[in-house]
Amino acid sequence: MEGEYLKMIQKNNKSKRNKGITITSLVIAIILLIILAGVTISLLFGKSGLIVKSKESQQIVDVATAQDRLELIKSDIPLKILENQDGTVNLKNYLRDTIHW
């Protein structure tokens, strides 16, 4: 009977240790998730984060688009001048009529 009692106590001690390991692993997992969340947030919203870089890229694309539109308008002006009988064109009116921003 005494041997069975000792076995039961040892079994209870083992189960208590297993619960401790489970709690420890849970705490470690939570800490790792918090660290990963912090790293992800800094990569997205930091000074050189993805969102800042995407906004800068969009500005570059906008400027390039505007330059392309102006180049197209500039290349079209001589054709419009040739169409006029007197060879003159009012640049201000021409740009106002052709630029649709």
C-alpha positions as CSV (number, residue, x, y, z in Angstrom):
1,M,0.0,0.0,0.0
2,E,2.8,2.3,0.8
3,G,4.4,1.7,-2.6
4,E,1.2,2.7,-4.3
5,Y,1.0,5.9,-2.3
6,L,4.5,6.8,-3.4
7,K,3.7,6.2,-7.0
8,M,0.6,8.4,-6.7
9,I,2.6,11.2,-5.2
10,Q,5.3,10.9,-7.9
11,K,2.6,11.0,-10.6
12,N,1.1,14.2,-9.1
13,N,4.5,15.8,-9.0
14,K,5.1,15.0,-12.7
15,S,1.7,16.5,-13.7
16,K,2.5,19.6,-11.7
17,R,5.8,20.0,-13.5
18,N,4.0,19.5,-16.9
19,K,1.6,22.3,-16.0
20,G,4.5,24.6,-15.2
21,I,6.2,23.9,-18.5
22,T,2.9,24.7,-20.3
23,I,2.6,28.0,-18.6
24,T,6.2,28.8,-19.3
25,S,5.9,28.0,-22.9
26,L,2.7,30.1,-23.1
27,V,4.5,33.1,-21.6
28,I,7.5,32.6,-24.1
29,A,5.1,32.4,-27.0
30,I,3.3,35.6,-26.0
31,I,6.6,37.4,-25.6
32,L,7.7,36.3,-29.0
33,L,4.4,37.4,-30.6
34,I,4.8,40.8,-29.0
35,I,8.3,41.2,-30.3
36,L,7.2,40.1,-33.8
37,A,4.3,42.6,-33.7
38,G,6.7,45.4,-32.7
39,V,9.1,44.5,-35.6
40,T,6.2,44.4,-38.1
41,I,4.8,47.7,-37.0
42,S,8.2,49.4,-37.2
43,L,8.7,47.9,-40.7
44,L,5.4,49.3,-41.9
45,F,5.2,52.7,-40.2
46,G,8.8,53.6,-39.4
47,K,10.8,56.4,-41.0
48,S,11.9,54.1,-43.8
49,G,8.9,51.8,-43.6
50,L,6.9,50.4,-46.4
51,I,4.1,52.9,-46.2
52,V,6.5,55.9,-46.3
53,K,8.4,54.3,-49.3
54,S,5.1,53.7,-51.1
55,K,4.1,57.3,-50.7
56,E,7.5,58.5,-52.0
57,S,7.2,56.2,-54.9
58,Q,3.7,57.5,-55.7
59,Q,5.0,61.1,-55.7
60,I,7.8,60.1,-58.1
61,V,5.3,58.4,-60.4
62,D,3.1,61.5,-60.3
63,V,6.0,63.8,-61.2
64,A,7.0,61.4,-64.1
65,T,3.4,61.3,-65.3
66,A,3.2,65.1,-65.3
67,Q,6.5,65.4,-67.2
68,D,5.3,62.9,-69.8
69,R,2.1,64.8,-70.3
70,L,4.0,68.1,-70.7
71,E,6.3,66.4,-73.2
72,L,3.3,65.2,-75.2
73,I,1.8,68.7,-75.1
74,K,5.1,70.3,-76.1
75,S,5.5,67.9,-79.1
76,D,1.9,68.7,-80.2
77,I,2.4,72.5,-80.2
78,P,4.3,72.7,-83.6
79,L,1.5,70.6,-85.2
80,K,-1.1,73.0,-84.0
81,I,1.0,76.0,-85.2
82,L,1.2,74.5,-88.7
83,E,-2.6,74.1,-88.7
84,N,-3.2,77.8,-88.2
85,Q,-3.1,79.9,-91.4
86,D,-1.1,82.7,-89.9
87,G,1.3,80.4,-88.1
88,T,0.6,81.8,-84.6
89,V,-1.0,80.2,-81.6
90,N,-2.0,81.5,-78.2
91,L,0.0,79.2,-75.9
92,K,-2.0,80.1,-72.8
93,N,-5.3,79.2,-74.4
94,Y,-3.8,76.2,-76.1
95,L,-2.5,74.8,-72.8
96,R,-5.8,75.5,-71.0
97,D,-7.7,73.7,-73.7
98,T,-5.5,70.7,-73.9
99,I,-4.5,70.0,-70.3
100,H,-7.3,68.1,-68.6
101,W,-6.0,67.5,-65.1
